[in-house]
Amino acid sequence: MVFDISHMSDEMEQLSVLVVDDEQQIRSILAKLLKECGYEVALAKDSAEALKALESQNFDIVLCDVIMPNVSGLAILGKARELHKAALIIMMSGYADLPMAREALNLGANDFLIKPFSLLTVPIAIERNLRHRQAEINRITEQRNKVLLESIKALSAAMDAKEHNTVEHSERIASTALMIAEAMGLPQAAKSTLELAAYMHDIGKIGVRESVLLKPGKLSKADWREIKAHPDTGSHILSKLEGLSDLVEIIRHHHERVDGQGYPDGLAGEQIPLLSRILSVADAFDAMTSDRPYRLQMTEAEALNRLKADAGTHFDSEIVDVFLKYMGEEIQKAA
């Protein structure tokens, strides 16, 4: 199994660019250059073509000349920002002055390039602005996650009154999951999301009766049905909360198995979100090494052997390998 973290990395997917310029030679040169840089390119020679394209297709980036026949590029800029709020918009002009550049920026342009410019100026400007935007997104995400984490910890403390040791269990899982994610080289945004998911993974147990959660003996089939409903319940709770949508799928699928025999949806292999697979290993290890009302805890060695035995059926074998390697190194340090 191969870890797919492409959607979590800093590498950009193929982005679409609309080039608007009334000079055919400039359109052709920019189209060739941007295609060579890996962008998907559409062209418009005037405002009519530009507006038609903007209304019919989503664009990640718009490159637009300011001085255009009939309708100014600044008018196109206004429409582009209205239709594509998240688009990166770069204006270009060979007749620019400071007031014009200020007006463009006030209307929502992200950058302003003065013609003539070297060919590499355009892709460099695009990359620079994309990275600035990603840095700002990361900053906002981290800030949001810090606030959410404190709120989630408070909620975990409230849940602890129903099922004792909830807070400690979640803290240990978060620590283990983050260690695995670090060893796998996941980006910070993914690690932050994983930490939040670790604290919230059992939120669905709010819907499980205390008599089942704290039952000292063997659980009945009805008890297990109630327990197994908690990932579905948790995902429904989180789906109603603004700002937690990225946790819904992770928490819903943290009890799936790579052989497809898990719950609630019977997903298999890489159908299961990567962060859910990590959470599954961390959760299982902590569960096995903790006392439960219906059984005593295993030793760490016994739990590691169980994870190893269930790798490839219950758990992602590569994630188990990462965890076993880490635990082996920790044991050697302690020896």
Secondary structure in CASP SS format (residue, H / E / C, confidence):
PFRMAT SS
TARGET T0000
AUTHOR 0000-0000-0000
METHOD secondary structure of the structure
MODEL  1
M C 1.00
V C 1.00
F C 1.00
D C 1.00
I C 1.00
S H 1.00
H H 1.00
M H 1.00
S C 1.00
D C 1.00
E C 1.00
M C 1.00
E C 1.00
Q C 1.00
L C 1.00
S E 1.00
V E 1.00
L E 1.00
V E 1.00
V E 1.00
D C 1.00
D C 1.00
E C 1.00
Q H 1.00
Q H 1.00
I H 1.00
R H 1.00
S H 1.00
I H 1.00
L H 1.00
A H 1.00
K H 1.00
L H 1.00
L H 1.00
K H 1.00
E H 1.00
C C 1.00
G C 1.00
Y C 1.00
E E 1.00
V E 1.00
A E 1.00
L E 1.00
A E 1.00
K C 1.00
D C 1.00
S H 1.00
A H 1.00
E H 1.00
A H 1.00
L H 1.00
K H 1.00
A H 1.00
L H 1.00
E H 1.00
S H 1.00
Q C 1.00
N C 1.00
F C 1.00
D C 1.00
I E 1.00
V E 1.00
L E 1.00
C E 1.00
D E 1.00
V C 1.00
I C 1.00
M C 1.00
P C 1.00
N C 1.00
V C 1.00
S C 1.00
G H 1.00
L H 1.00
A H 1.00
I H 1.00
L H 1.00
G H 1.00
K H 1.00
A H 1.00
R H 1.00
E H 1.00
L H 1.00
H C 1.00
K C 1.00
A C 1.00
A C 1.00
L E 1.00
I E 1.00
I E 1.00
M E 1.00
M E 1.00
S E 1.00
G C 1.00
Y C 1.00
A C 1.00
D C 1.00
L H 1.00
P H 1.00
M H 1.00
A H 1.00
R H 1.00
E H 1.00
A H 1.00
L H 1.00
N H 1.00
L C 1.00
G C 1.00
A C 1.00
N C 1.00
D E 1.00
F E 1.00
L E 1.00
I E 1.00
K C 1.00
P C 1.00
F C 1.00
S C 1.00
L C 1.00
L C 1.00
T H 1.00
V H 1.00
P H 1.00
I H 1.00
A H 1.00
I H 1.00
E H 1.00
R H 1.00
N H 1.00
L H 1.00
R H 1.00
H H 1.00
R H 1.00
Q H 1.00
A H 1.00
E H 1.00
I H 1.00
N H 1.00
R H 1.00
I H 1.00
T H 1.00
E H 1.00
Q H 1.00
R H 1.00
N H 1.00
K H 1.00
V H 1.00
L H 1.00
L H 1.00
E H 1.00
S H 1.00
I H 1.00
K H 1.00
A H 1.00
L H 1.00
S H 1.00
A H 1.00
A H 1.00
M H 1.00
D H 1.00
A C 1.00
K C 1.00
E C 1.00
H C 1.00
N C 1.00
T H 1.00
V H 1.00
E H 1.00
H H 1.00
S H 1.00
E H 1.00
R H 1.00
I H 1.00
A H 1.00
S H 1.00
T H 1.00
A H 1.00
L H 1.00
M H 1.00
I H 1.00
A H 1.00
E H 1.00
A H 1.00
M H 1.00
G C 1.00
L C 1.00
P C 1.00
Q H 1.00
A H 1.00
A H 1.00
K H 1.00
S H 1.00
T H 1.00
L H 1.00
E H 1.00
L H 1.00
A H 1.00
A H 1.00
Y H 1.00
M H 1.00
H C 1.00
D C 1.00
I H 1.00
G H 1.00
K H 1.00
I H 1.00
G H 1.00
V C 1.00
R C 1.00
E H 1.00
S H 1.00
V H 1.00
L H 1.00
L C 1.00
K C 1.00
P C 1.00
G C 1.00
K C 1.00
L C 1.00
S C 1.00
K H 1.00
A H 1.00
D H 1.00
W H 1.00
R H 1.00
E H 1.00
I H 1.00
K H 1.00
A C 1.00
H H 1.00
P H 1.00
D H 1.00
T H 1.00
G H 1.00
S H 1.00
H H 1.00
I H 1.00
L H 1.00
S H 1.00
K C 1.00
L C 1.00
E C 1.00
G C 1.00
L C 1.00
S H 1.00
D H 1.00
L H 1.00
V H 1.00
E H 1.00
I H 1.00
I H 1.00
R H 1.00
H C 1.00
H C 1.00
H C 1.00
E C 1.00
R C 1.00
V C 1.00
D C 1.00
G C 1.00
Q C 1.00
G C 1.00
Y C 1.00
P C 1.00
D C 1.00
G C 1.00
L C 1.00
A C 1.00
G H 1.00
E H 1.00
Q H 1.00
I C 1.00
P C 1.00
L H 1.00
L H 1.00
S H 1.00
R H 1.00
I H 1.00
L H 1.00
S H 1.00
V H 1.00
A H 1.00
D H 1.00
A H 1.00
F H 1.00
D H 1.00
A H 1.00
M H 1.00
T C 1.00
S C 1.00
D C 1.00
R E 1.00
P C 1.00
Y C 1.00
R E 1.00
L C 1.00
Q C 1.00
M C 1.00
T C 1.00
E H 1.00
A H 1.00
E H 1.00
A H 1.00
L H 1.00
N H 1.00
R H 1.00
L H 1.00
K H 1.00
A H 1.00
D H 1.00
A E 1.00
G C 1.00
T C 1.00
H C 1.00
F E 1.00
D C 1.00
S H 1.00
E H 1.00
I H 1.00
V H 1.00
D H 1.00
V H 1.00
F H 1.00
L H 1.00
K H 1.00
Y H 1.00
M H 1.00
G H 1.00
E H 1.00
E H 1.00
I H 1.00
Q H 1.00
K H 1.00
A H 1.00
A C 1.00
END
